[in-house]
Amino acid sequence: MGSATREALAASRAELSSMGSADLATADELFSAGRIIGGSAQLISMLTDTATGAADKQSILAAVFGTNLSPVTLRLLGTAVSHRWSDSEDLLAGIEELGLRAAADSAPATVNIDAELFAFGTAVSSNSELELAVSSKLGTPESKVALVEALLAKKVSAQTLAIVRHLMQQPRGRRIGELLRTAASIVADQSGLAVAIITSATPIRAVQLERLQKGLAVKFGRALKFNLVVDPALIGGLRVQVGDTVIDDSVASKIKDLRLQLAG
């Protein structure tokens, strides 16, 4: 991520924070606007052109979206496009992140969006036919949305359904697992937490899990939400992933390292 994108993201997040709690309608509008902008090479080129002033870019947004977006959504988009992004893909990712954070803000305390996203990701990865159906480039966005709605309706929160629906329509070349992990991480971050994916060969005992939570919280300097995966292929030990950081202390990993050493 370039410095321009980091600054633009910080400004966009600050604008969202200054508005207080967002509602789900704002998240949906941000997702929709991101898809429209991403679907027009001319529009995204104008919105990322460094020679075009902030006021002109906001006028472009008003001309394109008119009254189809709420003043709150237009204000958030206006802030985003007013700043310089490293490239057009980063702008789309930034708009998507605003939508994810708005969705997180709109959820009641009883809703655990990142856990629902993780559960759906686990279900997809464990079913090859389902993974193909939601990942294949041959399927239309509309058919994927219909499938997701049939699978998740009344089983997950409105926020999770809105997020997955959007991701199916604008994957931007990302695989389904990456889509869901990224979304879950951003949602958790909006709540002041980080998601740790703990993979073990067998179920982790409660005492061991509590000890692990405390140790990782100290290591990463923040509270963590745990998503647990059991994968017998690890043979033993644990694999911990927090964001892009991976700590692999599994037996399978050690065997692999030993084989590489012997081969060398």
C-alpha atoms as one frame of an Amber mdcrd trajectory, in Angstrom:
protein
   0.000   0.000   0.000   1.464   3.341  -1.083   1.716   6.371   1.172  -0.943
   8.206  -0.860  -3.431   5.406  -0.268  -2.614   5.244   3.442  -3.316   8.973
   3.804  -6.522   8.737   1.753  -7.737   5.782   3.834  -6.983   7.600   7.075
  -8.953  10.636   5.915 -11.889   8.488   4.766 -11.999   6.586   8.048 -11.863
   9.840   9.998 -14.790  11.214   8.000 -16.850   8.114   8.739 -15.938   8.306
  12.416 -16.965  11.967  12.599 -20.485  11.048  11.525 -21.115   8.760  14.485
 -22.817   5.424  13.906 -23.675   4.691  10.270 -26.709   2.726   9.140 -26.924
  -0.276   6.830 -28.453   1.824   4.041 -25.251   3.872   3.914 -23.184   0.692
   3.654 -25.374  -0.601   0.824 -25.101   2.718  -1.023 -21.324   2.743  -0.684
 -21.121  -0.812  -2.025 -23.390   0.075  -4.949 -21.484   3.273  -5.760 -18.198
   1.366  -5.685 -19.533  -1.129  -8.205 -20.779   1.620 -10.506 -17.473   3.490
 -10.317 -15.503   0.278 -10.837 -17.662  -0.617 -13.830 -16.846   2.566 -15.738
 -13.267   3.063 -16.921 -14.064   6.686 -17.809 -15.596   7.486 -14.430 -12.840
   5.935 -12.329 -10.232   7.624 -14.510 -11.788  11.025 -13.830 -12.080  10.374
 -10.102  -8.435   9.333  -9.771  -6.974  11.975 -12.106  -4.552  14.051 -10.037
  -5.066  16.984 -12.405  -8.753  17.207 -11.461  -9.524  19.265  -8.367 -11.482
  18.007  -5.357 -14.451  20.282  -6.072 -14.653  19.041  -9.667 -14.562  15.422
  -8.529 -17.392  16.047  -6.081 -19.362  17.683  -8.911 -18.795  14.552 -10.999
 -20.190  12.411  -8.185 -23.245  14.647  -7.892 -23.823  14.498 -11.644 -23.517
  10.708 -11.779 -25.475   9.781  -8.669 -27.762  12.795  -8.182 -30.408  12.033
  -5.572 -29.857   8.276  -5.776 -27.467   8.510  -2.839 -28.066  10.036   0.563
 -26.154  13.212   1.560 -24.183  11.096   4.052 -23.004   8.664   1.376 -22.148
  11.478  -1.044 -20.147  13.180   1.672 -18.167  10.008   2.371 -17.535   9.407
  -1.323 -16.605  13.060  -1.766 -13.995  12.767   0.954 -12.593   9.596  -0.587
 -12.224  10.958  -4.132 -10.882  14.295  -2.906  -7.699  12.565  -1.795  -4.985
  11.044  -3.943  -4.841   7.237  -4.180  -1.882   5.220  -5.373  -4.018   3.708
  -8.150  -7.636   3.203  -9.174  -7.790  -0.248  -7.570  -6.922   1.319  -4.223
  -9.800   3.766  -4.572 -12.244   0.893  -5.123 -10.784  -0.949  -2.134 -11.136
   2.227  -0.068 -14.794   2.673  -0.964 -15.423  -0.991  -0.174 -13.700  -0.578
   3.188 -15.936   2.389   4.011 -18.947   0.201   3.222 -17.648  -2.600   5.433
 -16.986  -0.229   8.328 -20.415   1.373   7.923 -21.994  -2.101   7.987 -20.058
  -2.917  11.156 -21.216   0.311  12.795 -24.833  -0.442  11.914 -24.896  -3.871
  13.559 -26.446  -4.300  17.015 -24.187  -5.578  19.792 -25.714  -9.062  19.529
 -24.560  -9.484  15.909 -21.127 -10.972  15.211 -20.511 -10.187  11.552 -16.940
 -11.425  11.328 -17.913 -14.793  12.850 -20.744 -15.136  10.328 -18.364 -14.309
   7.469 -15.863 -16.847   8.785 -18.548 -19.532   9.089 -19.663 -18.928   5.504
 -16.049 -19.068   4.311 -15.546 -22.378   6.118 -18.710 -23.786   4.563 -17.577
 -22.734   1.090 -14.038 -24.108   1.440 -15.353 -27.472   2.653 -17.697 -27.919
  -0.315 -15.993 -27.986  -3.725 -19.253 -27.611  -5.647 -20.281 -24.579  -3.625
 -16.814 -23.042  -3.937 -16.948 -23.467  -7.707 -20.432 -21.970  -7.870 -19.470
 -18.769  -6.043 -15.971 -18.457  -7.537 -16.331 -19.476 -11.175 -15.833 -16.732
 -13.747 -18.488 -18.451 -15.844 -21.271 -17.625 -13.390 -22.971 -14.236 -13.563
 -22.949 -11.897 -10.552 -26.744 -12.139 -10.476 -26.710 -15.941 -10.224 -24.102
 -15.818  -7.449 -26.138 -13.268  -5.499 -29.254 -15.424  -5.874 -27.333 -18.459
  -4.580 -25.938 -16.535  -1.612 -29.363 -15.190  -0.712 -30.858 -18.686  -0.873
 -28.102 -20.043   1.378 -27.896 -17.240   3.910 -31.327 -15.622   4.096 -32.679
 -15.769   7.666 -29.470 -17.518   8.802 -27.169 -14.497   9.095 -27.565 -10.816
   9.908 -28.672  -8.275   7.325 -25.175  -6.784   7.552 -23.435 -10.051   6.671
 -25.821 -10.724   3.816 -25.236  -7.226   2.397 -21.458  -7.709   2.592 -21.440
 -11.134   0.936 -23.883  -9.948  -1.720 -21.516  -7.113  -2.603 -18.416  -9.309
  -2.634 -20.069 -11.672  -5.090 -20.744  -8.754  -7.431 -17.331  -7.077  -7.228
 -14.617  -9.642  -6.413 -11.946  -7.634  -8.263  -9.947 -10.769  -9.055  -9.833
 -12.023  -5.469 -10.639 -15.583  -4.410 -13.630 -16.176  -2.154 -11.494 -17.046
   0.879  -9.486 -13.832   0.563 -12.657 -11.799   0.078 -14.237 -13.075   3.269
 -11.056 -12.932   5.379 -10.374  -9.339   4.372 -13.952  -8.304   5.061 -13.957
 -10.028   8.463 -10.689  -8.343   9.442 -11.988  -4.872   8.541 -15.266  -5.452
  10.384 -13.410  -6.607  13.496 -11.004  -3.667  13.274 -13.948  -1.267  13.228
 -14.919  -2.750  16.592 -11.384  -2.227  17.911 -10.447  -5.888  17.570  -8.399
  -8.116  15.291  -9.287 -11.581  14.034  -6.963 -14.483  14.794  -7.510 -17.670
  12.804  -6.256 -20.568  14.919  -5.797 -23.852  13.088  -5.070 -27.014  15.065
  -4.928 -30.719  14.321  -7.474 -31.457  17.077  -9.941 -29.320  19.056  -8.228
 -26.957  21.500  -9.038 -27.368  25.197 -10.588 -24.387  26.988  -7.602 -23.886
  29.303  -5.163 -23.961  26.393  -7.324 -21.561  24.399  -7.490 -19.070  27.272
  -3.710 -19.179  27.662  -3.273 -18.707  23.916  -5.644 -15.721  23.871  -3.720
 -13.961  26.599  -0.357 -14.627  24.987  -1.407 -13.433  21.544  -3.096 -10.333
  22.952   0.224  -9.368  24.536   2.175 -10.169  21.352  -0.087  -8.134  19.056
  -0.883  -5.403  21.566  -4.661  -5.608  21.176  -7.674  -7.759  21.929  -8.263
 -10.579  19.466 -11.329 -12.435  18.283 -10.635 -16.110  17.663 -11.908 -18.199
  14.782 -11.028 -21.855  15.270 -10.310 -24.374  12.516  -9.561 -28.080  12.981
  -7.321 -29.508  10.258  -5.881 -33.007  10.923  -3.322 -32.394   8.133  -1.330
 -30.268  10.602  -0.624 -33.509  12.549   0.053 -31.486  15.703   0.860 -27.987
  16.935  -0.854 -24.773  15.878  -1.003 -22.326  12.997  -1.971 -18.751  13.897
  -2.863 -16.071  11.371  -3.593 -12.449  12.322  -3.957 -10.313   9.235  -0.879
 -10.907   7.076   1.129 -12.316  10.000   1.381 -16.103  10.157   2.933 -18.074
  13.024   3.193 -21.705  11.945   4.306 -24.051  14.722   2.554 -27.101  13.319
   4.186 -30.509  12.998   3.393 -30.520   9.277   5.300 -27.253   8.833   8.318
 -28.591  10.741   8.354 -31.753   8.612   8.222 -29.626   5.466  11.142 -27.490
   6.694  13.146 -30.613   7.524  12.562 -32.043   4.059  13.753 -28.785   2.468
  16.887 -28.845   4.623  17.636 -32.461   3.681  17.005 -31.724   0.003  19.474
 -28.819   0.176
